[in-house]
Amino acid sequence: MAIELKFKCPVCGKQYEISLQAARHVFGTGDKKHRDWVDSQGVNFKDLLVEQALNPGNASYQTVAELIEKAQAGLKK
């Protein structure tokens, strides 16, 4: 049974099964292109990174996952 890759990183195109995996990729990669994309969406990458490090849970990952979902929806139109 093949896994369906539904979400694509809006920066590099790497594909993931769920948006949260793509968000973890964006944070984990953390290169200039990925940071700049997050910043271009109206949120500050560095602030999200600090929030993720200091607070329990996945609030920052979820924020980036929602941005990826919106970007993905725009690609499907």
C-alpha positions as CSV (number, residue, x, y, z in Angstrom):
1,M,0.0,0.0,0.0
2,A,1.6,3.3,-1.1
3,I,1.6,6.4,1.0
4,E,-0.1,9.3,-0.6
5,L,2.1,12.4,-0.4
6,K,-0.4,15.3,-0.2
7,F,1.7,18.2,0.9
8,K,4.6,19.8,-0.9
9,C,7.2,22.1,0.6
10,P,6.5,25.5,-1.1
11,V,10.2,26.2,-1.1
12,C,11.9,23.1,-2.4
13,G,9.1,20.8,-3.4
14,K,9.8,17.9,-1.1
15,Q,6.6,16.0,-0.5
16,Y,5.0,14.8,2.7
17,E,2.0,12.8,3.8
18,I,0.7,15.5,6.2
19,S,1.3,19.3,6.6
20,L,2.9,18.9,10.0
21,Q,5.6,16.8,8.5
22,A,6.3,19.5,6.0
23,A,6.4,22.1,8.7
24,R,9.0,20.1,10.6
25,H,11.0,19.9,7.4
26,V,10.8,23.7,7.1
27,F,12.1,24.2,10.6
28,G,14.6,21.4,10.4
29,T,16.1,22.7,7.1
30,G,16.2,26.3,8.4
31,D,18.2,27.5,5.4
32,K,17.8,31.1,4.1
33,K,15.2,30.1,1.4
34,H,13.0,28.3,3.9
35,R,13.3,31.1,6.5
36,D,12.6,33.7,3.9
37,W,9.4,31.9,2.8
38,V,8.1,31.8,6.4
39,D,8.9,35.5,6.8
40,S,7.1,36.3,3.5
41,Q,3.9,34.7,4.9
42,G,3.7,37.4,7.6
43,V,5.3,35.5,10.5
44,N,8.8,35.7,11.8
45,F,10.8,32.5,11.5
46,K,13.1,33.3,14.4
47,D,10.2,34.2,16.7
48,L,8.5,30.8,15.8
49,L,11.8,29.0,16.5
50,V,12.2,30.6,19.9
51,E,8.5,29.9,20.7
52,Q,8.9,26.3,19.8
53,A,12.1,25.9,21.9
54,L,10.6,27.6,25.0
55,N,7.0,26.4,25.1
56,P,5.6,22.9,25.3
57,G,3.6,21.5,22.4
58,N,3.8,22.1,18.7
59,A,2.2,25.6,18.3
60,S,5.0,26.9,16.0
61,Y,4.9,23.7,13.9
62,Q,1.1,24.0,13.6
63,T,1.4,27.7,12.5
64,V,3.8,26.7,9.7
65,A,1.6,23.7,8.8
66,E,-1.3,26.0,8.4
67,L,0.8,28.3,6.1
68,I,1.8,25.3,4.1
69,E,-1.9,24.2,3.8
70,K,-2.9,27.7,2.5
71,A,0.0,27.6,0.0
72,Q,-0.9,24.2,-1.1
73,A,-4.6,25.2,-1.6
74,G,-3.3,28.1,-3.8
75,L,-1.3,25.7,-5.9
76,K,-4.3,23.4,-6.6
77,K,-6.4,26.3,-8.1
